[in-house]
C-alpha cells in the first residue's frame, strides 16, 4: 500500500470536527474532573463514505468518536455504543457532547449527531454513550484463547475489481468501496456471483485506500466496513444498523487488518453481527456487535 501521512489522509480529512462551543475544563489533564462539561462541534459529512444513499455506520461512529476524544479527558475509545435513530445524510451536521464522569483512568461521555431537514427542523441522527481511556497505558498482559481465523493471503483474496467475466464489478457499487483497500476471502465472496454459502460469514483483509496506518479511531470504521453478512445468506439490499457497540482493545500494529464477521441468527427481520479485528501482529485489537434490520421479501 502507498503510505500517507496520518492527519492528511482522506479518512482524517473527512472526520474533521471543529469545536463550536468550548466546554469548561476541556484542556484539563487526564484525571481532572470534566463532569458536566458540554461542547458542540461542526462537521461536514462526506458523501465519499456512503452506501446507496446513506452514510456508513462505521464512518459516522468514527466522526463521533473523534469529537468525544477531544471533549473527554482521555484520548482513546475503550467502548462505544451507538444507536442509529435516522439515516444520516452527506452535508453539515452538529455533534453535541457531554462529559458524564471523569476518573483517574477512564472518562465516560455521551454525544449526539443532529442535522437540519428540509423543513428547517433539527433531527437527531445518532446517539452515543462511550468510555475513553489511554490504550498506551495498559499493561501488556494478554491471556486469551481467541485466535484469528485461517484465511488466504492478501494476494489470493478478491478485490472489488476481481469480478468474473460477465459479472458486474463491485468497484463502482457504492462510493465507500473506493475508500478501502479490501480483499474478501473467496470462501465468503460467493454472493457476488449469486452463490452465497448460506453460513452468514464475511472475512477480509482491510486497509484504507490511501495507505493510512490504523489507529483506535479507524478501528471504529473497521468494525462496520465489510459487506453485510446478510449477503452470504442470499439476501441483498440495504441492511441498516440499529445499534452498534465497539470495544477497542489495543493500539494496532502498522499494516493491514484482518476482519472477521459472523451472524448466527436472522429472525423476524433482524440479525446480529459479531466482529473481530486482528492486526498484522496477530493481536485482537477490536471487537464489535451490532443489531441490523434486514428487509425481507
Backbone as CSV, one residue per row, in Angstrom:
resi,resn,N_x,N_y,N_z,CA_x,CA_y,CA_z,C_x,C_y,C_z
1,UNK,0.846,-1.184,0.000,0.000,0.000,0.000,0.880,1.231,0.000
2,UNK,0.482,2.264,-0.745,1.184,3.538,-0.681,0.970,4.164,0.682
3,UNK,1.992,4.809,1.192,1.923,5.370,2.523,1.424,6.803,2.484
4,UNK,0.529,7.136,3.376,0.037,8.503,3.518,0.286,8.954,4.941
5,UNK,0.591,10.213,5.119,0.853,10.747,6.445,-0.453,10.838,7.227
6,UNK,-0.458,10.269,8.442,-1.640,10.364,9.279,-1.903,11.833,9.578
7,UNK,-3.129,12.249,9.417,-3.500,13.636,9.571,-3.811,14.276,8.234
8,UNK,-3.249,13.742,7.159,-3.510,14.263,5.823,-4.247,13.262,4.948
9,UNK,-4.659,12.160,5.505,-5.329,11.142,4.711,-6.788,11.529,4.479
10,UNK,-7.404,10.846,3.540,-8.809,11.083,3.227,-9.678,10.843,4.454
11,UNK,-9.400,9.785,5.189,-10.173,9.469,6.390,-10.067,10.595,7.405
12,UNK,-8.856,11.107,7.630,-8.685,12.182,8.599,-9.403,13.451,8.156
13,UNK,-9.295,13.784,6.887,-9.968,14.996,6.388,-11.480,14.876,6.518
14,UNK,-12.010,13.689,6.259,-13.463,13.526,6.236,-14.053,13.278,7.625
15,UNK,-13.205,13.175,8.636,-13.714,13.048,10.010,-13.350,14.257,10.866
16,UNK,-12.890,15.337,10.231,-12.545,16.548,10.976,-13.787,17.103,11.673
17,UNK,-13.629,17.445,12.941,-14.683,18.134,13.694,-14.108,19.455,14.201
18,UNK,-14.926,20.496,14.190,-14.481,21.822,14.610,-15.290,22.265,15.820
19,UNK,-14.588,22.494,16.913,-15.282,22.864,18.146,-15.988,24.207,17.981
20,UNK,-17.252,24.220,18.332,-18.051,25.433,18.251,-18.166,26.109,19.620
21,UNK,-18.503,25.345,20.636,-18.700,25.897,21.980,-17.779,25.155,22.924
22,UNK,-16.665,25.749,23.334,-15.759,25.052,24.249,-16.448,24.723,25.560
23,UNK,-16.183,23.535,26.042,-16.710,23.152,27.340,-15.746,23.542,28.439
24,UNK,-16.234,23.901,29.614,-15.344,24.271,30.727,-14.446,23.114,31.119
25,UNK,-13.154,23.418,31.323,-12.214,22.381,31.730,-11.788,21.477,30.615
26,UNK,-12.033,21.866,29.359,-11.767,20.960,28.243,-10.284,20.696,28.046
27,UNK,-9.432,21.558,28.543,-7.996,21.388,28.360,-7.318,20.795,29.590
28,UNK,-8.101,20.294,30.516,-7.517,19.739,31.737,-6.769,18.449,31.436
29,UNK,-5.803,18.119,32.301,-5.057,16.886,32.140,-5.938,15.691,32.463
30,UNK,-5.608,14.482,31.922,-6.366,13.286,32.295,-6.406,13.139,33.810
31,UNK,-7.596,12.805,34.312,-7.778,12.694,35.750,-8.495,13.891,36.330
32,UNK,-8.498,15.042,35.618,-9.242,16.197,36.089,-10.740,15.923,35.956
33,UNK,-11.528,16.650,36.728,-12.961,16.422,36.722,-13.620,17.243,35.616
34,UNK,-14.043,16.564,34.538,-14.736,17.227,33.439,-16.244,17.063,33.555
35,UNK,-16.731,16.487,34.648,-18.127,16.130,34.757,-19.025,17.329,34.447
36,UNK,-19.981,17.107,33.561,-20.926,18.144,33.195,-20.473,19.048,32.074
37,UNK,-19.220,18.938,31.633,-18.727,19.810,30.569,-19.479,19.529,29.266
38,UNK,-19.845,20.591,28.577,-20.571,20.489,27.314,-19.735,21.091,26.204
39,UNK,-19.854,20.533,25.011,-19.188,21.109,23.842,-20.006,20.765,22.609
40,UNK,-19.859,21.573,21.577,-20.522,21.305,20.306,-19.499,21.423,19.188
41,UNK,-19.668,20.592,18.165,-18.715,20.513,17.056,-19.462,20.557,15.734
42,UNK,-18.928,21.299,14.793,-19.433,21.281,13.422,-18.654,20.253,12.613
43,UNK,-19.354,19.560,11.723,-18.727,18.571,10.856,-19.435,18.590,9.510
44,UNK,-18.680,18.342,8.469,-19.243,18.221,7.121,-19.122,16.757,6.715
45,UNK,-20.219,16.034,6.785,-20.214,14.601,6.492,-20.036,14.383,4.996
46,UNK,-19.058,13.560,4.640,-18.679,13.392,3.243,-19.459,12.263,2.580
47,UNK,-19.935,12.533,1.369,-20.638,11.519,0.579,-19.712,10.394,0.142
48,UNK,-18.385,10.582,0.295,-17.448,9.534,-0.117,-17.604,8.258,0.707
49,UNK,-18.276,8.344,1.845,-18.416,7.190,2.732,-19.851,6.659,2.729
50,UNK,-20.538,6.812,1.603,-21.945,6.424,1.523,-22.114,5.057,0.884
51,UNK,-23.190,4.398,1.301,-23.643,3.130,0.725,-25.054,3.381,0.226
52,UNK,-25.262,3.216,-1.079,-26.521,3.627,-1.684,-26.719,5.106,-1.354
53,UNK,-27.755,5.464,-0.596,-27.993,6.876,-0.297,-27.709,7.223,1.164
54,UNK,-27.172,6.292,1.925,-26.936,6.521,3.356,-25.448,6.426,3.665
55,UNK,-25.036,7.100,4.721,-23.642,7.068,5.148,-23.376,5.832,5.997
56,UNK,-22.177,5.292,5.841,-21.775,4.090,6.567,-21.744,4.332,8.075
57,UNK,-22.248,3.356,8.820,-22.319,3.494,10.270,-20.965,3.562,10.940
58,UNK,-19.961,2.846,10.413,-18.631,2.903,10.997,-17.974,4.259,10.797
59,UNK,-18.163,4.844,9.611,-17.658,6.198,9.365,-18.279,7.186,10.345
60,UNK,-19.591,7.113,10.528,-20.265,8.019,11.446,-19.785,7.807,12.880
61,UNK,-19.549,6.554,13.244,-19.052,6.274,14.590,-17.675,6.885,14.792
62,UNK,-16.833,6.850,13.760,-15.510,7.455,13.848,-15.597,8.973,13.997
63,UNK,-16.540,9.605,13.307,-16.718,11.056,13.432,-17.111,11.417,14.861
64,UNK,-18.083,10.717,15.399,-18.489,10.955,16.781,-17.363,10.619,17.752
65,UNK,-16.627,9.545,17.426,-15.501,9.166,18.280,-14.425,10.223,18.325
66,UNK,-14.195,10.906,17.201,-13.202,11.980,17.191,-13.648,13.145,18.084
67,UNK,-14.920,13.497,18.022,-15.424,14.581,18.865,-15.297,14.232,20.346
68,UNK,-15.643,12.997,20.704,-15.536,12.599,22.105,-14.085,12.550,22.561
69,UNK,-13.173,12.166,21.663,-11.763,12.155,22.013,-11.234,13.542,22.337
70,UNK,-11.835,14.562,21.728,-11.462,15.942,22.043,-12.144,16.433,23.314
71,UNK,-13.387,16.008,23.523,-14.175,16.542,24.630,-13.831,15.912,25.976
72,UNK,-13.407,14.650,25.985,-13.167,13.940,27.234,-11.714,14.053,27.666
73,UNK,-11.458,13.677,28.911,-10.124,13.842,29.482,-9.148,12.764,29.042
74,UNK,-9.646,11.685,28.433,-8.789,10.598,27.967,-8.913,10.464,26.460
75,UNK,-7.871,9.977,25.772,-7.827,10.101,24.312,-8.466,8.980,23.509
76,UNK,-8.551,7.761,24.076,-8.870,6.600,23.249,-10.213,5.974,23.612
77,UNK,-11.019,5.595,22.598,-12.255,4.860,22.893,-11.931,3.460,23.404
78,UNK,-12.515,3.098,24.535,-12.448,1.729,25.037,-13.716,0.973,24.656
79,UNK,-14.857,1.596,24.909,-16.137,1.027,24.499,-17.043,2.163,24.066
80,UNK,-17.738,1.959,22.960,-18.616,2.992,22.431,-19.836,2.306,21.828
81,UNK,-21.011,2.767,22.224,-22.268,2.188,21.758,-23.083,3.274,21.079
82,UNK,-23.492,3.002,19.856,-24.258,3.972,19.068,-25.625,3.404,18.730
83,UNK,-26.640,4.222,18.890,-27.979,3.906,18.401,-28.250,4.818,17.212
84,UNK,-28.563,4.204,16.075,-28.783,4.924,14.825,-30.284,5.191,14.713
85,UNK,-30.654,6.457,14.898,-32.062,6.828,15.021,-32.714,7.121,13.674
86,UNK,-32.001,7.852,12.825,-32.462,8.157,11.476,-31.253,8.151,10.558
87,UNK,-31.490,8.003,9.268,-30.385,7.890,8.317,-29.678,9.231,8.145
88,UNK,-28.362,9.251,8.394,-27.570,10.471,8.227,-27.328,10.737,6.750
89,UNK,-27.284,12.007,6.394,-27.093,12.419,5.015,-25.773,13.176,4.870
90,UNK,-25.124,13.098,3.721,-23.935,13.921,3.499,-24.270,15.405,3.673
91,UNK,-23.316,16.146,4.224,-23.518,17.571,4.418,-23.297,17.991,5.856
92,UNK,-23.666,19.213,6.200,-23.396,19.741,7.536,-24.141,18.985,8.627
93,UNK,-23.487,18.883,9.777,-24.093,18.285,10.957,-23.440,18.905,12.182
94,UNK,-24.094,18.740,13.317,-23.569,19.227,14.585,-23.502,18.053,15.556
95,UNK,-22.393,17.939,16.267,-22.229,16.929,17.310,-22.203,17.652,18.650
96,UNK,-23.052,17.238,19.568,-23.073,17.794,20.925,-22.588,16.727,21.895
97,UNK,-21.624,17.081,22.707,-21.042,16.134,23.649,-21.284,16.592,25.080
98,UNK,-21.298,15.620,25.974,-21.391,15.891,27.412,-20.487,14.918,28.148
99,UNK,-19.658,15.440,29.034,-18.845,14.596,29.897,-19.687,14.181,31.101
100,UNK,-19.827,12.874,31.295,-20.676,12.356,32.371,-19.873,12.077,33.633
101,UNK,-18.685,11.500,33.438,-17.845,11.184,34.601,-16.398,11.155,34.164
102,UNK,-15.514,11.684,34.992,-14.078,11.623,34.750,-13.403,10.990,35.949
103,UNK,-12.674,9.907,35.697,-11.905,9.258,36.746,-10.422,9.303,36.419
104,UNK,-9.634,8.610,37.209,-8.186,8.636,37.008,-7.785,7.930,35.727
105,UNK,-8.454,6.822,35.391,-8.061,6.042,34.217,-9.111,6.014,33.117
106,UNK,-10.362,6.369,33.435,-11.439,6.295,32.452,-12.312,7.546,32.514
107,UNK,-12.814,7.932,31.360,-13.792,9.012,31.254,-15.000,8.491,30.480
108,UNK,-16.189,8.888,30.909,-17.413,8.481,30.229,-18.153,9.718,29.747
109,UNK,-18.652,9.647,28.526,-19.392,10.762,27.968,-20.429,10.293,26.978
110,UNK,-21.233,11.233,26.536,-22.228,10.924,25.520,-22.164,11.977,24.424
111,UNK,-22.679,11.604,23.257,-22.670,12.519,22.125,-23.907,12.267,21.277
112,UNK,-24.345,13.313,20.605,-25.496,13.232,19.729,-25.170,13.974,18.440
113,UNK,-25.470,13.359,17.297,-25.278,13.997,15.997,-26.638,14.394,15.452
114,UNK,-26.760,15.682,15.067,-28.034,16.183,14.559,-27.816,16.871,13.216
115,UNK,-28.852,16.848,12.392,-28.869,17.567,11.127,-30.192,18.298,10.981
116,UNK,-30.213,19.283,10.106,-31.433,20.040,9.820,-32.088,19.476,8.566
117,UNK,-33.387,19.163,8.653,-34.072,18.594,7.488,-34.582,19.704,6.562
118,UNK,-35.290,19.321,5.518,-35.727,20.276,4.502,-36.672,21.332,5.049
119,UNK,-37.379,21.016,6.140,-38.307,21.976,6.729,-37.625,22.926,7.707
120,UNK,-36.335,22.692,7.944,-35.614,23.509,8.911,-35.623,22.949,10.321
121,UNK,-36.274,21.812,10.515,-36.333,21.194,11.836,-35.055,20.410,12.103
122,UNK,-34.633,20.396,13.348,-33.451,19.647,13.752,-33.827,18.186,13.994
123,UNK,-33.062,17.264,13.398,-33.338,15.833,13.516,-32.119,15.141,14.106
124,UNK,-32.328,14.398,15.173,-31.225,13.639,15.762,-31.004,12.371,14.941
125,UNK,-29.756,12.158,14.527,-29.426,11.001,13.709,-28.872,9.834,14.525
126,UNK,-27.983,10.152,15.463,-27.274,9.116,16.218,-27.100,9.605,17.651
127,UNK,-27.176,8.677,18.603,-26.831,8.988,19.988,-25.843,7.930,20.485
128,UNK,-24.794,8.395,21.152,-23.670,7.539,21.533,-23.388,7.687,23.022
129,UNK,-23.044,6.576,23.660,-22.515,6.559,25.017,-21.178,5.841,24.966
130,UNK,-20.139,6.423,25.559,-18.788,5.870,25.391,-17.959,6.050,26.646
131,UNK,-17.002,5.147,26.818,-15.983,5.263,27.853,-14.618,5.290,27.187
132,UNK,-13.803,6.278,27.571,-12.486,6.502,26.992,-11.409,6.301,28.049
133,UNK,-10.222,5.921,27.586,-9.065,5.771,28.451,-7.804,6.028,27.642
134,UNK,-6.703,5.468,28.096,-5.426,5.599,27.391,-4.919,4.201,27.081
135,UNK,-5.064,3.760,25.827,-4.627,2.414,25.449,-3.131,2.234,25.643
136,UNK,-2.363,3.308,25.498,-0.925,3.216,25.665,-0.496,2.959,27.089
137,UNK,-1.388,3.179,28.046,-1.052,2.996,29.455,-1.435,1.621,29.978
138,UNK,-2.042,0.777,29.135,-2.479,-0.534,29.598,-1.302,-1.488,29.732
139,UNK,-1.338,-2.388,30.720,-0.275,-3.398,30.848,-0.343,-4.397,29.709
140,UNK,0.797,-4.894,29.289,0.849,-5.874,28.201,0.686,-7.274,28.783
141,UNK,-0.513,-7.547,29.266,-0.827,-8.825,29.903,-2.009,-9.421,29.153
142,UNK,-1.733,-10.389,28.259,-2.772,-10.957,27.398,-2.935,-12.436,27.721
143,UNK,-4.130,-12.820,28.125,-4.438,-14.225,28.401,-5.739,-14.529,27.667
144,UNK,-5.635,-15.159,26.537,-6.809,-15.357,25.691,-6.722,-16.670,24.944
145,UNK,-7.881,-17.241,24.688,-7.973,-18.430,23.840,-8.377,-18.053,22.420
146,UNK,-8.588,-16.772,22.178,-9.007,-16.325,20.847,-7.845,-16.410,19.867
147,UNK,-8.129,-16.885,18.682,-7.137,-16.944,17.599,-7.803,-16.479,16.311
148,UNK,-7.046,-15.861,15.391,-7.649,-15.423,14.130,-8.015,-16.610,13.261
149,UNK,-9.073,-16.440,12.484,-9.489,-17.481,11.545,-8.407,-17.690,10.482
150,UNK,-8.273,-18.927,10.031,-7.404,-19.194,8.885,-7.987,-18.497,7.658
151,UNK,-7.106,-17.918,6.862,-7.562,-17.118,5.737,-6.486,-17.084,4.670
152,UNK,-6.846,-17.083,3.387,-5.827,-16.980,2.339,-5.050,-15.676,2.446
153,UNK,-3.887,-15.656,1.820,-3.071,-14.447,1.800,-3.814,-13.318,1.092
154,UNK,-3.351,-12.102,1.323,-3.939,-10.924,0.673,-3.967,-11.111,-0.845
155,UNK,-2.877,-11.608,-1.415,-2.774,-11.768,-2.863,-3.771,-12.787,-3.403
156,UNK,-4.205,-13.738,-2.558,-5.124,-14.780,-3.001,-6.577,-14.496,-2.624
157,UNK,-6.830,-13.282,-2.136,-8.205,-12.880,-1.855,-8.702,-11.948,-2.963
158,UNK,-9.980,-11.615,-2.936,-10.644,-10.954,-4.054,-10.895,-9.479,-3.770
159,UNK,-10.420,-8.612,-4.671,-10.673,-7.186,-4.567,-11.931,-6.787,-5.314
160,UNK,-12.263,-5.504,-5.220,-13.502,-5.015,-5.836,-13.488,-5.149,-7.351
161,UNK,-12.306,-5.191,-7.965,-12.216,-5.295,-9.430,-12.121,-6.735,-9.928
162,UNK,-12.120,-7.702,-9.010,-11.894,-9.095,-9.396,-13.194,-9.833,-9.701
163,UNK,-14.067,-9.227,-10.473,-15.321,-9.890,-10.844,-15.073,-10.862,-11.982
164,UNK,-15.702,-12.035,-11.940,-15.566,-12.985,-13.060,-16.138,-12.384,-14.346
165,UNK,-15.739,-12.952,-15.479,-16.246,-12.490,-16.767,-17.772,-12.513,-16.780
166,UNK,-18.327,-11.395,-17.227,-19.777,-11.310,-17.327,-20.467,-10.840,-16.074
167,UNK,-19.712,-10.705,-14.967,-20.297,-10.257,-13.712,-19.944,-8.785,-13.486
168,UNK,-20.861,-7.984,-12.907,-20.564,-6.578,-12.646,-19.497,-6.427,-11.568
169,UNK,-18.609,-5.445,-11.746,-17.588,-5.171,-10.748,-18.203,-4.484,-9.542
170,UNK,-17.667,-4.788,-8.354,-18.138,-4.125,-7.141,-17.500,-2.757,-6.952
171,UNK,-16.503,-2.437,-7.770,-15.721,-1.219,-7.557,-16.578,0.037,-7.614
172,UNK,-17.627,0.020,-8.424,-18.471,1.202,-8.571,-19.842,1.024,-7.929
173,UNK,-19.981,0.019,-7.060,-21.290,-0.267,-6.483,-21.711,0.765,-5.456
174,UNK,-20.759,1.338,-4.711,-21.030,2.374,-3.717,-19.811,3.269,-3.604
175,UNK,-20.032,4.504,-3.219,-18.919,5.440,-3.050,-17.873,4.903,-2.092
176,UNK,-18.317,4.239,-1.035,-17.401,3.836,0.023,-16.392,2.792,-0.441
177,UNK,-16.722,2.021,-1.467,-15.815,0.969,-1.930,-14.461,1.552,-2.322
178,UNK,-14.454,2.737,-2.906,-13.209,3.370,-3.312,-12.370,3.886,-2.170
179,UNK,-12.911,3.887,-0.962,-12.163,4.362,0.215,-11.306,3.262,0.817
180,UNK,-11.549,2.024,0.405,-10.953,0.878,1.072,-9.942,0.160,0.186
181,UNK,-8.957,-0.434,0.843,-8.113,-1.469,0.254,-8.574,-2.765,0.908
182,UNK,-9.582,-3.402,0.321,-10.226,-4.545,0.959,-10.253,-5.726,-0.001
183,UNK,-9.870,-6.884,0.506,-9.916,-8.115,-0.290,-10.634,-9.194,0.503
184,UNK,-11.683,-9.731,-0.103,-12.533,-10.714,0.556,-11.972,-12.122,0.417
185,UNK,-12.110,-12.888,1.485,-11.831,-14.321,1.430,-12.772,-14.945,0.401
186,UNK,-12.243,-15.654,-0.613,-13.128,-16.241,-1.635,-14.229,-17.116,-1.043
187,UNK,-13.981,-17.742,0.107,-14.987,-18.611,0.714,-16.210,-17.836,1.173
188,UNK,-16.063,-16.517,1.362,-17.195,-15.701,1.813,-17.620,-14.687,0.754
189,UNK,-17.191,-14.875,-0.486,-17.499,-13.921,-1.554,-18.399,-14.508,-2.634
190,UNK,-18.932,-15.714,-2.428,-19.763,-16.332,-3.446,-21.031,-15.554,-3.752
191,UNK,-21.516,-14.775,-2.789,-22.715,-13.974,-3.005,-22.560,-13.013,-4.182
192,UNK,-21.306,-12.587,-4.460,-21.073,-11.612,-5.532,-21.371,-12.186,-6.912
193,UNK,-21.400,-13.509,-7.026,-21.728,-14.157,-8.296,-22.985,-15.012,-8.161
194,UNK,-23.805,-14.678,-7.159,-25.059,-15.389,-6.982,-24.940,-16.751,-6.357
195,UNK,-23.816,-17.008,-5.640,-23.618,-18.303,-5.000,-23.231,-18.123,-3.532
196,UNK,-24.123,-17.556,-2.700,-23.807,-17.384,-1.281,-23.671,-18.727,-0.586
197,UNK,-22.824,-18.761,0.447,-22.603,-20.028,1.155,-23.760,-20.390,2.066
198,UNK,-24.525,-19.387,2.519,-25.606,-19.632,3.466,-25.165,-19.711,4.910
199,UNK,-23.868,-19.504,5.169,-23.345,-19.627,6.529,-23.407,-18.322,7.317
200,UNK,-23.507,-17.201,6.633,-23.555,-15.919,7.328,-22.198,-15.428,7.782
201,UNK,-21.149,-15.677,6.977,-19.796,-15.254,7.327,-19.271,-14.250,6.310
202,UNK,-18.377,-13.367,6.779,-17.673,-12.435,5.907,-16.277,-12.248,6.477
203,UNK,-15.264,-12.418,5.624,-13.872,-12.276,6.073,-13.102,-11.490,5.026
204,UNK,-12.200,-10.614,5.494,-11.464,-9.797,4.528,-10.193,-9.238,5.141
205,UNK,-9.209,-8.986,4.272,-8.103,-8.098,4.583,-8.629,-6.675,4.427
206,UNK,-8.224,-5.799,5.334,-8.803,-4.456,5.302,-7.756,-3.387,5.573
207,UNK,-7.750,-2.380,4.703,-6.939,-1.187,4.898,-7.641,-0.010,4.275
208,UNK,-7.093,1.161,4.449,-7.604,2.348,3.790,-6.889,2.529,2.460
209,UNK,-7.603,3.029,1.465,-7.086,3.052,0.098,-5.831,3.893,-0.035
210,UNK,-5.683,4.932,0.794,-4.502,5.796,0.674,-3.331,5.311,1.519
211,UNK,-3.463,4.139,2.136,-2.352,3.552,2.865,-2.195,4.027,4.295
212,UNK,-3.099,4.830,4.788,-3.015,5.306,6.174,-2.998,4.124,7.127
213,UNK,-2.015,4.102,8.039,-1.998,3.052,9.054,-3.166,3.243,10.012
214,UNK,-3.525,2.165,10.675,-4.697,2.196,11.544,-4.350,2.715,12.933
215,UNK,-5.353,3.286,13.570,-5.272,3.750,14.944,-6.619,3.445,15.597
216,UNK,-6.808,3.749,16.883,-8.088,3.422,17.519,-9.293,4.027,16.815
217,UNK,-9.147,5.217,16.237,-10.280,5.856,15.573,-10.686,5.094,14.312
218,UNK,-9.712,4.666,13.508,-10.064,3.942,12.288,-10.570,2.534,12.588
219,UNK,-10.279,2.006,13.783,-10.861,0.721,14.164,-12.379,0.825,14.316
220,UNK,-12.863,2.021,14.691,-14.313,2.221,14.762,-14.947,2.089,13.386
221,UNK,-14.217,2.472,12.358,-14.668,2.260,10.984,-14.602,0.789,10.613
222,UNK,-13.512,0.124,10.999,-13.268,-1.255,10.573,-14.328,-2.224,11.073
223,UNK,-14.912,-1.978,12.249,-15.894,-2.924,12.777,-17.194,-2.914,11.974
224,UNK,-17.354,-1.935,11.072,-18.582,-1.881,10.274,-18.270,-1.637,8.800
225,UNK,-17.144,-2.153,8.330,-16.690,-1.838,6.972,-17.000,-2.925,5.949
226,UNK,-17.125,-4.171,6.359,-17.300,-5.258,5.404,-18.733,-5.310,4.872
227,UNK,-18.939,-5.947,3.720,-20.320,-6.135,3.240,-21.148,-6.867,4.289
228,UNK,-22.451,-6.636,4.326,-23.292,-7.290,5.336,-23.261,-8.807,5.214
229,UNK,-23.285,-9.479,6.350,-23.344,-10.935,6.336,-24.652,-11.436,5.717
230,UNK,-25.661,-10.580,5.655,-26.917,-10.970,5.003,-26.687,-11.375,3.554
231,UNK,-25.661,-10.787,2.912,-25.361,-11.164,1.525,-24.981,-12.633,1.444
232,UNK,-24.241,-13.123,2.447,-23.828,-14.527,2.446,-24.984,-15.457,2.779
233,UNK,-26.102,-14.883,3.238,-27.317,-15.664,3.480,-28.266,-15.619,2.288
234,UNK,-27.827,-14.979,1.199,-28.629,-14.944,-0.004,-29.583,-13.769,-0.087
235,UNK,-29.400,-12.765,0.784,-30.244,-11.579,0.772,-29.456,-10.418,0.190
236,UNK,-30.156,-9.418,-0.326,-29.488,-8.270,-0.914,-30.171,-6.996,-0.441
237,UNK,-29.567,-5.861,-0.776,-30.155,-4.582,-0.407,-29.532,-4.012,0.850
238,UNK,-30.025,-2.874,1.254,-29.509,-2.132,2.395,-29.840,-2.868,3.681
239,UNK,-28.859,-2.967,4.583,-29.030,-3.602,5.889,-28.700,-2.549,6.940
240,UNK,-29.651,-1.703,7.309,-29.354,-0.596,8.218,-29.071,-1.058,9.645
241,UNK,-28.055,-0.445,10.251,-27.692,-0.753,11.628,-28.658,-0.067,12.587
242,UNK,-29.134,-0.821,13.565,-29.978,-0.270,14.629,-29.106,0.161,15.804
243,UNK,-28.212,-0.736,16.204,-27.307,-0.453,17.335,-25.972,-1.110,17.068
244,UNK,-24.891,-0.424,17.415,-23.540,-0.943,17.200,-22.698,-0.626,18.422
245,UNK,-22.061,-1.650,18.966,-21.115,-1.487,20.070,-19.738,-1.937,19.612
246,UNK,-18.737,-1.112,19.851,-17.351,-1.450,19.528,-16.522,-1.424,20.796
247,UNK,-15.664,-2.425,20.945,-14.668,-2.471,22.016,-13.285,-2.362,21.366
248,UNK,-12.542,-1.346,21.723,-11.185,-1.180,21.206,-10.231,-1.694,22.277
249,UNK,-9.421,-2.713,21.936,-8.651,-3.443,22.931,-7.179,-3.047,22.982
250,UNK,-6.620,-2.672,21.820,-5.195,-2.340,21.746,-4.968,-1.357,20.604
251,UNK,-3.840,-0.658,20.667,-3.416,0.118,19.502,-2.892,-0.867,18.460
252,UNK,-3.370,-0.777,17.216,-2.948,-1.764,16.215,-1.532,-1.530,15.708
253,UNK,-0.857,-2.636,15.383,0.449,-2.546,14.728,0.257,-2.041,13.301
254,UNK,1.290,-1.441,12.710,1.172,-0.973,11.320,0.840,-2.120,10.369
255,UNK,0.135,-1.793,9.297,-0.188,-2.803,8.289,-1.673,-3.073,8.196
256,UNK,-2.013,-3.979,7.295,-3.422,-4.311,7.065,-4.013,-5.062,8.249
257,UNK,-5.324,-4.932,8.366,-6.087,-5.673,9.354,-6.739,-6.884,8.702
258,UNK,-7.088,-7.858,9.519,-7.977,-8.931,9.093,-9.264,-8.806,9.901
259,UNK,-10.384,-8.778,9.188,-11.676,-8.561,9.833,-12.563,-9.772,9.572
260,UNK,-13.131,-10.300,10.642,-13.982,-11.483,10.561,-15.352,-11.133,11.144
261,UNK,-16.393,-11.357,10.356,-17.754,-11.032,10.787,-18.624,-12.274,10.619
262,UNK,-19.505,-12.511,11.588,-20.390,-13.678,11.516,-21.749,-13.330,12.101
263,UNK,-22.799,-13.885,11.497,-24.128,-13.856,12.096,-24.621,-15.288,12.203
264,UNK,-25.291,-15.572,13.310,-25.795,-16.925,13.526,-27.303,-16.942,13.767
265,UNK,-27.934,-15.771,13.684,-29.365,-15.751,13.957,-30.031,-14.600,13.213
266,UNK,-30.655,-14.911,12.112,-31.510,-13.955,11.415,-32.936,-14.377,11.704
267,UNK,-33.661,-13.533,12.447,-35.009,-13.891,12.857,-35.890,-12.654,12.847
268,UNK,-37.075,-12.806,12.265,-38.096,-11.751,12.291,-37.588,-10.435,11.721
269,UNK,-36.698,-10.519,10.736,-36.235,-9.329,10.052,-35.054,-8.634,10.685
270,UNK,-34.432,-9.238,11.704,-33.258,-8.655,12.346,-32.166,-9.714,12.466
271,UNK,-30.915,-9.264,12.368,-29.791,-10.165,12.589,-28.744,-9.471,13.454
272,UNK,-27.916,-10.284,14.109,-26.767,-9.757,14.834,-25.517,-10.014,13.999
273,UNK,-24.517,-9.165,14.164,-23.206,-9.407,13.561,-22.151,-9.271,14.651
274,UNK,-21.324,-10.309,14.782,-20.183,-10.274,15.699,-18.911,-10.120,14.882
275,UNK,-18.078,-9.169,15.280,-16.894,-8.817,14.509,-15.642,-8.934,15.357
276,UNK,-14.592,-9.488,14.771,-13.249,-9.471,15.353,-12.316,-8.786,14.366
277,UNK,-11.438,-7.934,14.905,-10.452,-7.237,14.086,-9.068,-7.575,14.625
278,UNK,-8.231,-8.153,13.764,-6.883,-8.575,14.123,-5.872,-7.748,13.337
279,UNK,-4.767,-7.389,13.985,-3.761,-6.587,13.290,-2.656,-7.463,12.724
280,UNK,-1.640,-6.834,12.138,-0.563,-7.564,11.470,0.325,-8.326,12.428
281,UNK,0.217,-8.036,13.730,0.995,-8.745,14.751,0.166,-9.832,15.439
282,UNK,-0.959,-10.217,14.828,-1.867,-11.227,15.383,-2.429,-10.832,16.736
283,UNK,-2.669,-9.549,16.937,-3.309,-9.060,18.143,-4.786,-8.779,17.850
284,UNK,-5.653,-9.220,18.754,-7.068,-8.884,18.655,-7.217,-7.437,19.126
285,UNK,-7.426,-6.516,18.186,-7.387,-5.091,18.525,-8.772,-4.477,18.670
286,UNK,-9.801,-5.105,18.135,-11.151,-4.552,18.266,-12.179,-5.655,18.115
287,UNK,-13.307,-5.450,18.774,-14.447,-6.347,18.655,-15.701,-5.503,18.476
288,UNK,-16.687,-6.067,17.816,-17.930,-5.337,17.619,-19.115,-6.267,17.638
289,UNK,-20.237,-5.714,18.019,-21.512,-6.433,17.867,-22.558,-5.407,17.466
290,UNK,-23.368,-5.786,16.485,-24.437,-4.895,16.085,-25.713,-5.653,15.821
291,UNK,-26.824,-4.928,15.970,-28.122,-5.436,15.559,-28.503,-4.651,14.315
292,UNK,-28.893,-5.364,13.266,-29.227,-4.728,11.998,-30.568,-5.253,11.494
293,UNK,-31.211,-4.432,10.696,-32.510,-4.770,10.133,-32.358,-5.235,8.697
294,UNK,-33.028,-6.318,8.373,-32.989,-6.871,7.029,-34.377,-6.749,6.417
295,UNK,-34.410,-6.167,5.226,-35.696,-6.039,4.534,-35.963,-7.310,3.743
296,UNK,-36.878,-8.120,4.247,-37.183,-9.408,3.639,-38.264,-9.261,2.579
297,UNK,-38.233,-10.166,1.633,-39.281,-10.224,0.627,-39.157,-9.153,-0.426
